[in-house]
Amino acid sequence: MKFIGNATELDDAGINFLGAAIEKMKDQKPGIETEFDIMFTKHTKVLMIPTLNVYDCTERRFRNYIAYEQFIPCSEPTYFCDYVLFMDYLIDTSKDVQLLRKSGIIENALGDDEAVAQMFNRLMDSVYCSPTEFYYIEIFGRMTKHCQRRRNRWKAALKKKYFNSPWSHISFFAATVLLLLTIVQTIFSVFSYFDK
């Protein structure tokens, strides 16, 4: 199993996050049926995760499901363990939670992003997950392949630093037009000099 970076690192690599209510996602995307159906398309570079509402009882609920899945046969899928492990990879700090919250993936009813980060970071302590039977192994592979390309990192950094507002696009277009007009003017000046 190849490990992915946290949400901030994935955002720096050009991966966008999108979260919506499961009912809305069922209508928009075929293949999404449950809250565990996470999609990543390499063409759009969007990681789609159904919205997770985090309440006071969320940690207890996940711990109960994880404990239950630890006692089922190894051949059965462990959706809750794999989902929590996936979210644990995405969330390291409160900054990651903030990014996922702004994307609509996490609905934080606790009020503190650091509390959500700590919850996910300790949920998988002393829990066994099979690396060969991991439910999201294919998504991990595609995201890792995307992040390993330098071109994707450079494009994301360029977009984040220099093209983060509509005015930057307009000024880039205007500068390009001025540069092209200057080149055309230079070419005509050279032609007129040789015609004399």
Order of alpha helices (4+ residues) and beta strands (2+ residues): alpha-beta-alpha-beta-beta-beta-alpha-alpha-alpha-beta-alpha-alpha-alpha-alpha
